[in-house]
Amino acid sequence: MSLLTHPELDPTTSERTTVFRAPGPFDPEHGHEQVVYCHDRASGLRAIIAIHSTALGPALGGTRFYPYPTEEDALADVLRLSRGMTYKCALAGLDHGGGKAVIIGDPATDKSEALLRAYGRFVESLGGRYVTACDVGTYVGDMDVIHRETGHVVGRSEVHGGSGDSSVLTAFGVFTAMRACAAHVWGSDSLRDRTVGVAGVGKVGHLLVGHLLDAGAQVVVTDVSTRAVERVRSEHPEVDVVAGPDALVGSALDVYAPCALGGALDRATVDALSAKIVCGAANNQLADDGAGHLAERLLERGITYAPDYLVNAGGVIQVTDEQEGFDMARARHRVEGLFATTEAVLARAAEQGISPARAADHLAEERIAAIGGRFPYLRR
């Protein structure tokens, strides 16, 4: 990436964007097309919007509201996340590129209608090159507020023409991909009598548990939140609970489903796993210190790893369906396509003797190269 300078978000100005653009065809190794710094003194908004690629269409990605220690931390996060969205959208078959936004601050104390509306005006100023949605620290109600300033937002409430909680189809997508993994490993997509360990039973994890039990699986869970565990046990008393991630990883599992924070798969975890499949909803599951090496280590151990940005794409498929007038049956049908995509990724990995993570990247890049526009998406 070639950012010529790194401007501070100047608190003495009322509203400003600083834009760097690198137009041209998709380049998987270098450069974001655009990075926009946003500041509104009146509301206290400080935000960064990163557009990684518009080769397949407008960049899509959620808005993360988080108290980053420094602006450099915020920039690093938004650049990493926006690149990941390019690959997620491409592999999911969407006509979108990758983008992301971060708002610097504590959502518990800094979020306000004025701030969200100022942010919405910045999104609108990009003329449709970036479409925003929910992420950490932002919710459906926030998207409704942002929508008052821009039409380039998905993940709204149903009363405002949106699809509501995207965790519904995120969980279904993980379950669908898990069945494809089972077919690859055991020759049948049935999960009946398989033991699945779910680490994290929040919005997505607890819905995944329901799908697994309906399919006849045995489910073991853990979560740092006692309330989350109690909710699952009240709905599904047959579920087993263990004390923490280490205990879950050390259990006799057929499938391990990380559904909480990123970095769930470090070297110690990979070496301790008894599961033959890793397939979960958490983002960035491979710990940052050598993600490629961890993917190779999973391959060496004979563990089938379903890349997280593939299997958790159900949510982004759900919210993008809003652009056609949301229809749950249609969106669910599209999410069912993750079965075939997962099959294709695992088949490519087996044919070439590479990790599924590398195979997924290759398939995403091939789609962008084959059908992506020669020039970035411009306002039209």
Stockholm file with secondary structure:
# STOCKHOLM 1.0

chainA/1-380         MSLLTHPELDPTTSERTTVFRAPGPFDPEHGHEQVVYCHDRASGLRAIIAIHSTALGPALGGTRFYPYPTEEDALADVLRLSRGMTYKCALAGLDHGGGKAVIIGDPATDKSEALLRAYGRFVESLGGRYVTACDVGTYVGDMDVIHRETGHVVGRSEVHGGSGDSSVLTAFGVFTAMRACAAHVWGSDSLRDRTVGVAGVGKVGHLLVGHLLDAGAQVVVTDVSTRAVERVRSEHPEVDVVAGPDALVGSALDVYAPCALGGALDRATVDALSAKIVCGAANNQLADDGAGHLAERLLERGITYAPDYLVNAGGVIQVTDEQEGFDMARARHRVEGLFATTEAVLARAAEQGISPARAADHLAEERIAAIGGRFPYLRR
#=GR chainA/1-380 SS CCCSCCCCCCTTSSEEEEEEECCSSCCSSSCCSEEEEEEETTTTEEEEEEEEECSSSSEEEEEEEECCSSHHHHHHHHHHHHHHHHHHHHHTTCSCEEEEEEEESCHHHHCCHHHHHHHHHHHHHTTTSEEEEECTTCCHHHHHHHHTTCSCBCCCCGGGTSCCCTHHHHHHHHHHHHHHHHHHHHSSCCCTTCEEEEECCSHHHHHHHHHHHHTTCEEEEECSCHHHHHHHHHHCTTCEECSSHHHHHTSCCSEEEECSSSCCBCHHHHHHCCCSEECCSCSSCBCSTTHHHHHHHHHHTTCEECCHHHHTTHHHHHHHGGGGCCCHHHHHHHHHTHHHHHHHHHHHHHHHTCCHHHHHHHHHHHHHHHHSCSSCCCCC
#=GC SS_cons         CCCSCCCCCCTTSSEEEEEEECCSSCCSSSCCSEEEEEEETTTTEEEEEEEEECSSSSEEEEEEEECCSSHHHHHHHHHHHHHHHHHHHHHTTCSCEEEEEEEESCHHHHCCHHHHHHHHHHHHHTTTSEEEEECTTCCHHHHHHHHTTCSCBCCCCGGGTSCCCTHHHHHHHHHHHHHHHHHHHHSSCCCTTCEEEEECCSHHHHHHHHHHHHTTCEEEEECSCHHHHHHHHHHCTTCEECSSHHHHHTSCCSEEEECSSSCCBCHHHHHHCCCSEECCSCSSCBCSTTHHHHHHHHHHTTCEECCHHHHTTHHHHHHHGGGGCCCHHHHHHHHHTHHHHHHHHHHHHHHHTCCHHHHHHHHHHHHHHHHSCSSCCCCC
//
